[in-house]
């Protein structure tokens, strides 16, 4: 019964999906199109320089995957027409304000139309550069929240986190509110602004020293591992980060 209600919820809805070419996002897009063909629009945000590049990425990295075989078999010759009506590729980047959508008319149209925002954009690399991790997973989430607040018809903002966000816990895990900066480790406090400044300062130092690109990449990765460690509650994450 609950699943039927969820399917009905998406009927005639306009949905903005970030991280659209990623693993989870592709599954979400395919599932919505398959179980609720009466969804109004799926706006797919992808990192691209322009609309043409965004459309190309959606075609090659989403629609041409085997995942969409069931939909293709279901719609047959009408598959292309169906997805063209439902999917709207958007060129942008969550690390930028307004999600990197520079066309003001397009932004206003999205703010008027979007009813559901699904954020699946993230970097899940265990040894990511610290500046990249902060840009995508921290500033990206902030920019998505700010964008969602401007959507006048918004009914839901769904933020998908990694499996490690709750640390290593077992049994029934209830949601818990956290204060700004509070972490799962009660003895630690995370000052996001300080971390952003630290990453920027380190990058400026490296570039002032004319450090080679590869050296900068390695230094920023090492900084990330050092800064992540005090806040990790997952030993498996910690072990993989050190490899």
N, C-alpha and C positions, 0 to 999 in steps of 0.2 A: 504493500500500500504506500509506504514511504517513497519507494522508488518511482511510483507513478506520479506522486506529487512533485518530485524533483523534475521529472521529464516535463510535466505540465508547466512548471515554473519557467522553463526556457522557451516556451512557445511565444513567438512574436517579440522576443527579447533581442536587444542590441548589446553585444558583448565585446569588450576590449580585452585581448589576450596579449600579454607580454612574454618575451622569451619563446616566441611562437615556433622557432625551428628546433627547440630543445625536445628531449625525450618525452617528458610529461605533457608538455603543451600539445605536441602532435597527437598524443593519445586522447587528450581532452577534446581537441577539435574534431577528430574523427568520431568520437563517441557522441558528441552533441549532434553532428550532422546525421549520424546514423539513427539515433533513437528519437531525435526531435527535428525532423526535416522542416518544420514550420518555424524554426528559429529565424529571426528577422535578418540579423547581420552578425558576422564574426569579424571584427577588426583585428588584424594580425600585425602586431608591431615587430619589425625585424630591423636589425642593424644594416643599414644600406644608405648609400649616398643620395639616392633619388627614387622616385616611384617605380621607374623601370627596373632598377636593380632589386627593389623590394619584391616586385612581382616575380622576377626571375628566381629569387631565393625561395619564395613560396612554392613555385612550380617544381623546382628541382629538389628542394630539401624537405618538402612536406607532401605534396600531392603525388609525386612520382614514387613514393615509398610503398612497399608491399602492404603496409598497414591499411592503405585505402583500397585494397583489392575488393573487399566485401561491398563497399560503397560503389565501386566501379561496376561490379557485377549486378548490383541492385538497379542502378540507373542506366546501365548500358550506354547507348549512344548519347543519352541525355546528361551524362555525368559532367561533362565540361560546362554545359549550360547551367546546371544546378549549382556547381561550386562557384561559378562566375557571379551568380546572383547573390550567393551567401557570403563569400569571402572577400574582404577588402584589405589588401596588403598596405601597410603603412611603413614608410621609411622613418626611422627614428632611433633613439638610444636612451635608455633609462638613466644613464649617468648624467645626462643633460637636463636642464630645467625644461618644463613642458614636454618632457620625454623626447626632446630633439625634434619635435614636429614644428617646423619653422613656418609653415603656411598658416597664417592667422585665421583665415576663413575655415580651413580644415579643422583647426583646433576648436573654434566656436561651434562648428557642426557636431563635433564629437561631444563637447560639453552639453549640447542640447539633446543628443540622441542616446548616448551610452547609459545603460541601466545596470550593467554588471561589469566589474573589472576583475580579471583573474591574473594575478601576478605570479608567473612561473619563471621569471628572469632571475638568474643567479649564477655565480661561479661556484662550482662545487669542487674545484681542484684543491687537493690537500696541500699543495706547495705553491699556491698562487702568490703573485706579487702583492705586497701589502697595499700599494696604492690602487691596484686593480680591484682587489677584494673589497676595500672600503668604498670605492666608486660604485661598484655594482650592487653589493649586498647592503650597504648602508645608505649612501646617497641615493641609490636607485630606489630603494624602498621609500625614502623620504619624498622623492619626486613623484612617485606613483600615488602616494597618499595625497599630496598637494593637487595632483591632476584630478584624482577621484573626487575631491571635495568640490571641484568646480563643475562636476557633472550634475546638473539640476534634477535629473530623473534617476539618480543612482539608488539602487535597492540593495546592492551587495558589493563589498570589496573583499575578495578572497586572496589572501597572501599565503603562498605555499612555501614552507620552510624545509630545510634538509632534515634527514632522519636524526641528525645529531643535536638538533635544537633543544631537545629535552634531556640531553645527557644519557647516561645508562641507567634507566629505571625499568622496573618490571611491575606487572600487575595492572590494576586500574589506575591510570594517571589522569588526574583532574587538572583542568586548566587553572592557572594561578596568575593573578595580576602581579606585574613587576613594576617597581618604581623606575624612573629614568636612571639608567646606569647600573641598576641592580643586575646581578648575574646569578646563575644557578649555584655558584660557589658563594656562600654567604659572606666570606671573608674578603671578597674582591669587589671593586667598583670600576666601572668602565666609563671614562670620560671621552665621548665620541669626538668632541671638538679637539681635544688634546691629541687624540690618535690621528685625526686628519692633518693637524698641524705637524705632527711628528713625521708623517709620511711625506708631506710636501717639503719639509726642511731637509730630510734625507735625500730626496730627489734633487733638490737645488744644490746640495753639497756635491753630489756625484757629478752633476753637469758642470759645476764650477771647476771641478778637477778634470774636466774633459774625459771622464771615464768612458770606456768603450760601451757600446749598447749591451753587449753580453755581460759585462761586469755590473752594469746598472741593474740588469734583470736579476742576476744572482744576488746582489746586495739587497734588493727589495724583497726577494723571496725569503732571504734569511731574516730580514727584519720582521716579516709577517709571521714566521715560525716563532720567533722570540716573543712577539707581542700576543700571539694567540695562546701560548702555553699557559699563562696564569689563569685563563678563564675557561679552559677546557675541562669538561666533566666526563668526557668520553675517552677512555684509555685507548680504544681502537682508533679513534680519530688522531689522538696524540701520537700513537705508534706510526700510523701511516704518514703523518705530517713530517716525521723525522726521517723518513726514507728518501 
